[in-house]
Amino acid sequence: MKKALLYLSLVSLAFGAHAAEYKMTGAAATTPAYKDWNTPSDWDQGAVPSATDDVLFHENAVVRWTTGGTIVVNNFKRTGWSGTTTIAALTAEEESNIPSISDYLSIAPSLLVNGNLEMNQGQLILGSAAQSRGFKNITVKGDVLLNNPDNAAPKLTTVFVPDNGGVSTYSRTNLSMDVGGVVRFNADSSRTFHEWAINRSGSGDTDYGKVNAFVRVGGIDGWGVIANQDTGAVSSTIIFENPDGNFKGGEFDGTFKHYYNGSSSFNIIMNDSVGANRQVIRIRKFAENTIDHKAAINVSVERGVLGLYTDSGDATSRLASLNISGGVLEIVSSLKDASEFIEGAVCTDSMNITGGEIQFDLVSFGGGVYANDSIETTSISGANGTFVLNLGGEFEWGEEIDISGLELFRYITGDNTYDAASSVIKIMFEGKDITSYLDKVDLYFLGGSIVLDIAGTIVVPEPAEVAALLGLAALAFAASRRRK
């Protein structure tokens, strides 16, 4: 009997306890149902879900949270119907009876999702956008999944209220939202836009719901919309970082939105300390409801690898600033499909380079025809930094090249205080640094551009290197025969 019990215990440990799925009860598709998270009878299981349970909402509902502490669940999902589920601290009627902000903040919740936060249909508002009431913080240990099975175009809205009600409480070390996995925009075949509205507040006259939001993610992937959707002069900052050494990365292709106030900003920081995986961001448009469309988005590369592209022909994709202090900035093409080459470009008002590496591609189509990645910037400043030019297309070993005035930075109409002499230039071909073999590698300012001249021969690998490669191949072959 003891052996049987031990076997059952081992089976339980191997497979884990099955999480129960909790749903709200008695909701209608068209009429919002007012529920209370902490009322057992409002759940179909007759109990309040625990940290090991999954929670599923498919209702047009307003869910109250009337006690302090943290909501802890296993997986959190919103699906079914096209309505809105709002999880807020209190209803509007209850909020009107709160005598002071400190009383309100004492019951503002936090949310911890041990698994995934998943959106399939409708809108999920974490915090009351209408009343500028939100969550203290949101932590998702897995992925945030924005799925689109049937043109439902789901929308996730996050509202934050810090402990002291001030706009400066959140920071890079005190986050409003932390996603250990990847925010995935899983579009349908029509690539219908999903939206993640960060930092959403309403039109209420209270300021303590308008805060600077700092969101850390392990990556963003897919096609969609990311919005800094606040009525106040506050900002949203997305930080790509891997404090656990497990950075995920991804390829986001879509639109950034910015609402209402030209004095606020949208910031992107690349800070992957390991740098094993890269994050790619293709900005198709930067839509906002303000006259100065250039004053909103700032990109910083500190560590790790960030691939970046902006629609240079669309002024609303223009960055306010681009700052490189470390890591690698790749200028990527507009398409994920490498078979159809299109020049990569980044368009920004100002650029500052104090370190790190910027990678440009130069592709030969033969007959002296070239296409190259570039950065379009109004002004450029800084010193140091490494510029890497990758040769591709119809370049071949042994070919002589003589190219002058290759634009790396162009359309400079403002200040140009970059110290080109402090730059390190690398010319790469098929993974080999051929810079030392070239007769000329010059970087200089010409008119409104910073250009590069290169001339020399793409040298065939030296005989010693070829011999070393053949030797390694022979050793591998011999080892294979011994195994047989």
Secondary structure, 3 states (H helix, E strand, C coil): CHHHHHHHHHHHHHHCCCCCEEEECCCCCCCCEEEECCCHHHECCCCCCCCCCEEEECCCEEEECCCCCEEEECCEEECCCCCEEEEECCCHHHHCCCCCHHHHHCCCCEEEECCCEEECCCEEEECECCCCECECCEEECCCEEEECCCCCCCEEEECECCCCCCCCCCCCCCCCEEECCCEEEECCCCCCCEEEEECCCCCCCCCCCCCCEEEEECCEEEEEEEEECCCCCCCEEEEEECCCCCCCCEEEEEEEEECCCCCCCEEEEEECCCCCCEEEEEEEEEEECCCCCCCCEEEEEEECEEEEEECCCCHHHCEEEEEECCCEEEECCCCCCCCCCCCCEEEEEEEEECCCEEEEEEEEEECCEEEECEEEEEEEEECCCEEEEEEEECCCCCCEEEEEEEEEEECCCCCECCCHHHCEEEEEECCEECHHHEEEEEEEEECCEEEEEEEEECCCCCHHHHHHHHHHHHHHHHHHHHHC
